[in-house]
């Protein structure tokens, strides 16, 4: 059974910008916060519609994807 998507891309939501499912929060916002030195907790406080589980799942999926891509190049 396929698990529900953490990220949705829908032209009707934020003009198709990848967002956390069930929200209008672009996933890029999480990356911007982390790149800027903020914590996951600070991001979640600013975007309460995103659950901790969603944010962690996104980071885990992104990490797995990047590691798989890097492994394919080795």
N, C-alpha and C positions, 0 to 999 in steps of 0.2 A: 504494500500500500504506500502510495506517495504521500509524503508529509506536505502540509500546506506551505505555500511560498512565503518567505520572509519579506521578499521584495516584489512589488508589482510595477509594471509599466503599462499605463493606461492613458491613451490620448485625452481622456476626459478628466484626468487627475493631473494637475500641475503640468499640463501640455506634454504628457508622456515622460516626464522626468522620473527616473527610478525612485520610488518611495517605499517606506515601510508599509507593509500590508495593513489595510484598515485605517491608514492615516494619510495626511497630506505632507508628511515630513520626508524630504528628500534624504536618501542615504548619504549623500555627499555632506550633509550637515554633520553627521557623526564623524566622518573622516576629517572635516575641517576642525571640529572641536579637538579631536585627538592630536592632529598635527599642530594645533596651537598650544598644546600642553595641558589642556583641560582633561579632567577625568571622565570616565564613563558616567559616574554619578552626577557630575555637573551637567553633562549632556542630558541625562534623563530628567533632571530637575527642570531644565528649560523646555523639554519636549515630553510632557507627561503622557501623551497619547502613545508613545513608543514604550513598550515593556522592556524590562531588563533582558528577558528571554529572547525577544526579537533582536535586540542589539548584539547580544552575545552570539546568537545563531548566525547573524550576518557576518560578524567578525570571524567566526570559525569557518563558515563556508568560503569566505574570501581568502582566508589563509590557506585552506585546503586546495582551492583552485590555483592560487599562486605557486604553492609548493609543487603541485602536480605539473603545472606548466614549466617550472624550473627544472623538474626532474626529467621532463621530456626533452629538454635541450642538452642534458648531460650525456 
